Amino acid sequence: MTNVTKFCLCLTIGVGLGCGADAAPLPEAHAAAIRDSVAAAMQEFRDLGTAADWEAAGDFYSESPNFRFYENGVLQYRSAADVRAALGAFPPGMRIETEYRDTDVVALAPGLAQVRARFESTITGADGSSFGFDGAVTMIWAHETGGWRILSGHSSAPVPRGG
């Protein structure tokens, strides 16, 4: 198990129990470099969706056995292979344009960051038809061989509330 994986497990399971309480905070220069690097990786990831390069986009998902991605409160993908299969099932020419706003990148530890953002996505088919949706996303990004990868995440769309 890698140190990043151990840290993620500790962070997600034991933070309420004080796991890692003795860890020294990152120096601001290191935290800023992580924030900038993750923001650049997110931009590249977003650009691949716009370009409909689903094979390259699939490379942004971690091969870690701890990978999980939830959508609207439901575990949707248990592995990067699950995500890649979903991306591979897109019809030819389909692309997804996503704009992030209120993005907050938090450097958690060397090689580990959390991203919180609102998003607006438009899915466009090869025939030019499109539809859009928006919501919020949180992700844990881990720096692995080859660069930053999404280790876990959750996206959700707003639900109308009765009043």
N, C-alpha and C positions, 0 to 999 in steps of 0.2 A: 504494500500500500504506500503510495507516495505521500510526502509531507503535505502537499496541497490537499489530497483526499482526506488525510487525517484531520487537517485543520477544518475542512468543510464539515466533516462529521461532527467534530467538536463544536463548531460554531452553530450548526443547525440543531443539534440535539442537546448540547449541554450548556448553552450560553446562560440559561436561567439558573444553572447550578454553579456558575462561576468558572467554567472551563476557560482556561486561557487568561485568567485574571492577572497573572503575573507577566503577561507579554508586554514588551515595551512598545509604545506607539511608533509608527513609522516616522522617520524624519520627513518634514514637509516637502523637501525636494524630491524624495523618493515617492511620496504619495502623489505629488503633482505629476511626476513622470508616468505613474500608473494610470492616473485619470486621463492624461493626454493619449497614452497608448491605447487604452480601452476605447476611448472616444473615436480614435482613428480606425480601430478594428470594427466598431459599430458602423461607421460610415462606409467602410469597404463592404461589409455584410449587406447593408442597405442598398448599395450600388449594384450588387450581384442580383438582388431581387428585381431591381428596375431593368437590368439587362437580361433577365430570365436565364441566368447562368446557375441552374439549380445544382449541378454537380459541384461547382466551386462553393456555392452557399452551404451545401451539406457538409463541407469540410470545416465549417465553423462550430460544429457540435462535437463535444468531447466524447472520446471512446471510453471514458471511465465507466466502470460498472455502477458507479453512483449517479450516473446521468438520469435525470427525470425532467419532464416538462409538462406542466399542467395548463389546461385551458378552461376558463370559467369554472374553476374548482374541481375539475375532473383530470385525473392522470391520463394524459393523451399519448405521451411517448415515453417508453421505458428505456430507450436506447437511441444513440445517434443513428443506428441502422433503421429504426422505426421512422425517424424524421426523414432520412434520405429516401426511404420507400415512398413516403407521402409526397415529397418533392418530385420524385421520379414519376409519380402518377399524374402530375399536372399535364394538361393538354399542351401540345407544342405551341409556342408563341405566347403562352400566358405569362404575364409578368405582374409583379406586385411592387407598387411604389409606396414607400412608407416615410412619413415625416414624424420625427420625434420632437417633443417639446417638454419643457419643464424637466429636462434630463438631469439626473443627479448620479454621478459616478463616485462611489465611495471606495477608496483603497482600504481593504481590510487587513492585508498582510502582504509580504512580498509574493507576487504572483497570483494574487486573489483580489477580486473587486466585485462590488455589488452595483448594479445599475437599476435605477428606478426612473420610469418615464411614462408620459402619456404618449399615445401614438394615434396617427390617422393613416389608414392604408386604403389604397385603391387597387383593386384587382382588375386587370384588363385582359380580355381574351384576344386571340389572334384576329378575330373579326371586328375588333374595336369596341365591343360591348364591355361595360364595366359596372362595378358596384363598389361601394366604399363602406368602411366600418371604422370605429375608433374604440379606444379603451386605454387600459393601463398595462404595463409590463414591468416585471421585476426579473432580474437575471443575476446569477452568479457566474462570473467569467474567471477562468483559471488560465494562467500562462503555462502552456505545455510545449512540447517539442513542436516546432512549426508556428508557434504564436498563440494568441489568445483564442480560447474556445469557450463556448457556452456549456457550463457544467450542469446548471439547473435553471429553471425559470417557471414563471406563471404569467399568462396573459388573460385579461378579462375584458369583457365589453360591459358597458353600463346596463344596469337593470332598472327599469322604471319602478319607482316605489310609490305605493299608495299613500294618500295624504288625507 
